[in-house]
Amino acid sequence: RLILIDNGSHDSSTDYLRTVVARHGNVSGIFNYKNRYHGPAMHQGIVASNTRYVFTLDSDSAVLRTGFLEAMLAQFSNPDTYAVGSLRFMDRFGFDLLPGTRCYTHYIHPAMMLLDRAKYLTLTRFIHHGSPCLRNMYAAQRRGYRLCDFPVQDFCLHLGRGTCSRYGYGLSVKTLIESYISKWLSLGSRLH
């Protein structure tokens, strides 16, 4: 089953998605009148799904070749696995850290991610944030769930900066300044 989420587009893409939904019985759509932001829109799709595992694919991503879903799904043979995809290391503000620095949490990037829906529904939901899964992934780690790195970028291309270039992340100036200080301090600790 494919769930397409139109997050307040108000252009010809909305009509196109409605046509796709009408033509295909295995495709459904969620049409938000306004942009609810990345995290809340993904949450809508996860709640609307009825499968054990959910694969998220951002609109600024493209599938280049097949075979990755089966390989990602194999990671769930370990019952503690929560999410599989491109693993990042984030500070507490949701910014990528340099390899080897102390991090707030491990983070599977949601542009192309496979997750266990049942586990998701027991954790903090995805939120409006530049890194919408940050609190969720932190909660998953605290529960002892596994976040598995998988080279999904070998199968799918994430162009990046989809709608954030138009709508922004909504981060405050204070958060941005604190994140830069955090990065500077982590870089300084690596130089000593």
SVG drawing of the C-alpha trace seen along z (x, -y; Angstrom):
<svg xmlns="http://www.w3.org/2000/svg" viewBox="-11 -35 56 48">
<polyline fill="none" stroke="black" stroke-width="0.4" points="0.0,0.0 1.2,-3.4 0.1,-6.5 0.8,-9.8 0.8,-12.9 0.2,-16.3 1.4,-18.7 -0.4,-21.9 1.1,-22.2 -1.7,-24.2 -0.2,-23.7 -0.7,-21.2 1.0,-18.4 -2.2,-18.2 -4.3,-17.4 -1.8,-14.9 -1.8,-13.1 -5.6,-13.0 -5.5,-11.4 -3.0,-8.8 -5.1,-7.9 -8.2,-7.6 -6.5,-5.3 -4.8,-2.8 -6.6,-0.8 -3.4,-0.3 -2.7,-4.0 -4.4,-6.4 -3.9,-10.0 -3.9,-12.5 -4.4,-16.1 -3.5,-18.7 -4.9,-22.2 -1.8,-23.8 1.8,-22.6 1.8,-20.7 5.6,-20.3 7.7,-17.2 7.3,-15.4 3.6,-15.8 2.9,-14.8 5.0,-11.6 3.1,-10.9 -0.2,-11.2 1.1,-8.6 2.3,-6.2 -1.0,-6.4 -2.9,-5.9 -0.9,-2.8 -2.0,0.7 1.3,2.5 3.9,3.6 6.7,1.7 6.5,-1.7 9.0,-3.0 9.2,-6.8 10.3,-8.4 10.5,-12.2 9.2,-14.0 12.7,-15.2 14.0,-11.6 14.1,-9.2 14.4,-5.4 17.4,-4.5 17.2,-0.7 15.3,2.0 16.3,4.6 16.8,2.4 13.5,2.9 14.2,6.7 17.7,6.0 16.4,3.4 13.6,5.6 16.1,8.4 17.5,6.1 14.2,6.7 15.0,10.3 16.4,8.8 13.3,8.0 15.0,4.9 15.4,3.2 13.3,0.0 14.5,-1.8 16.9,-1.1 18.4,-3.7 21.2,-6.2 22.6,-6.6 23.6,-10.1 24.9,-11.5 23.1,-14.5 23.6,-17.1 20.6,-18.0 19.4,-20.6 19.3,-18.2 22.4,-19.2 24.8,-16.7 28.0,-16.2 31.5,-15.5 32.5,-11.8 34.0,-10.9 32.4,-13.8 30.1,-13.1 26.5,-13.0 23.0,-13.5 21.6,-10.6 21.9,-8.3 19.5,-9.3 18.1,-7.5 17.4,-10.1 13.7,-10.0 14.1,-10.8 14.4,-7.0 13.8,-5.1 12.1,-1.8 10.7,-1.6 8.6,0.6 5.2,-1.0 4.1,0.7 7.2,-0.6 6.7,-4.1 3.2,-4.3 4.6,-3.8 7.3,-6.5 7.3,-10.3 5.8,-11.2 7.7,-13.0 7.5,-16.8 7.9,-20.0 11.6,-20.5 14.6,-20.5 15.3,-16.9 11.7,-15.8 12.6,-12.3 15.2,-13.5 13.1,-13.1 11.6,-9.9 15.0,-8.4 16.3,-9.5 13.3,-7.8 13.9,-4.7 17.5,-4.5 16.5,-4.9 14.2,-1.9 17.1,0.1 15.9,0.3 18.4,0.6 18.9,-2.0 20.6,-0.2 22.8,-1.9 22.0,-0.8 23.5,-2.2 20.1,-3.2 21.8,-6.0 23.2,-3.3 19.6,-2.6 17.8,-6.0 18.9,-9.6 18.0,-12.2 18.2,-15.6 17.7,-17.4 16.2,-20.7 12.8,-19.9 10.2,-22.2 12.5,-23.7 13.9,-26.1 10.3,-27.4 9.0,-27.1 12.1,-26.9 12.5,-24.8 10.9,-27.4 14.0,-27.3 14.5,-30.2 17.6,-32.4 18.4,-31.2 18.4,-27.5 20.5,-28.3 23.1,-30.2 23.2,-27.3 23.7,-24.8 26.6,-26.7 28.2,-27.0 27.7,-23.2 29.4,-22.5 32.2,-24.8 32.7,-23.2 32.7,-19.7 35.2,-20.7 37.4,-22.3 37.4,-19.2 38.5,-17.1 41.5,-19.5 42.9,-19.0"/>
</svg>
